[in-house]
């Protein structure tokens, strides 16, 4: 399940975009929330980028309007967390 681990990291970094610096400071709880809420969206919207953190971040940002409500809430929370 090496792909799932790499995907999780890419997804969390994607959710913390646009602020790359500090993504490592996101709590384990937030990371788990992000993976649970957004895995389906990432697979649906960005399947070609799942193993690349930068591309996943760009893709999730590009398709923000198409994220499910739960994923968008986590995405927005991640952005707010990075802003503080």
C-alpha positions as CSV (number, residue, x, y, z in Angstrom):
1,X,0.0,0.0,0.0
2,X,2.9,2.3,-0.7
3,X,0.6,4.3,-3.2
4,X,-1.9,5.0,-0.4
5,X,0.8,6.5,1.8
6,X,2.2,8.7,-0.9
7,X,-1.3,9.7,-1.9
8,X,-2.1,10.7,1.7
9,X,1.0,12.9,1.8
10,X,0.2,14.5,-1.6
11,X,-3.4,15.0,-0.6
12,X,-2.5,16.8,2.7
13,X,0.0,19.0,0.9
14,X,-2.6,19.7,-1.8
15,X,-5.1,20.7,0.9
16,X,-2.6,23.0,2.6
17,X,-2.1,25.0,-0.7
18,X,-1.4,27.8,-1.4
19,X,0.9,27.9,1.6
20,X,3.6,25.2,1.0
21,X,5.7,26.3,4.0
22,X,4.3,25.0,7.2
23,X,2.3,22.1,5.8
24,X,4.3,19.8,8.1
25,X,2.8,21.7,11.1
26,X,-0.7,20.4,10.3
27,X,-2.0,18.2,13.1
28,X,-2.3,14.5,12.7
29,X,-6.1,14.9,13.3
30,X,-6.3,17.4,10.5
31,X,-4.3,15.2,8.2
32,X,-6.7,12.3,9.0
33,X,-9.7,14.5,8.4
34,X,-8.3,15.6,5.0
35,X,-7.7,12.1,3.8
36,X,-11.1,10.9,4.9
37,X,-13.0,13.9,3.5
38,X,-11.1,14.3,0.2
39,X,-9.8,11.0,-1.0
40,X,-12.8,10.5,-3.3
41,X,-12.6,14.0,-4.6
42,X,-8.9,13.7,-5.3
43,X,-9.4,10.4,-7.1
44,X,-12.3,11.8,-9.1
45,X,-10.8,15.2,-10.0
46,X,-7.0,14.6,-10.0
47,X,-6.2,10.9,-10.6
48,X,-3.2,11.7,-12.8
49,X,-1.5,13.7,-10.0
50,X,-2.0,11.5,-6.9
51,X,1.7,10.7,-6.4
52,X,3.0,14.2,-7.0
53,X,2.5,16.7,-4.1
54,X,2.9,19.9,-6.3
55,X,0.6,18.6,-9.0
56,X,-2.0,17.5,-6.5
57,X,-1.9,20.9,-4.8
58,X,-2.4,22.7,-8.1
59,X,-5.1,20.3,-9.1
60,X,-7.1,20.5,-5.9
61,X,-6.8,24.3,-6.0
62,X,-7.9,24.4,-9.7
63,X,-11.0,22.3,-8.9
64,X,-11.8,23.8,-5.5
65,X,-15.3,24.7,-6.7
66,X,-16.0,21.1,-7.6
67,X,-14.9,19.7,-4.2
68,X,-17.6,17.9,-2.2
69,X,-18.9,20.1,0.7
70,X,-17.0,18.1,3.3
71,X,-13.7,18.2,1.4
72,X,-14.1,21.9,0.7
73,X,-14.7,22.6,4.4
74,X,-11.5,20.7,5.3
75,X,-9.6,22.4,2.4
76,X,-10.7,25.9,3.6
77,X,-9.8,25.0,7.2
78,X,-6.3,24.0,6.0
79,X,-5.9,27.3,4.2
80,X,-7.1,29.3,7.3
81,X,-4.7,27.3,9.5
82,X,-1.8,28.1,7.2
83,X,-2.7,31.8,7.2
84,X,-2.3,32.0,11.0
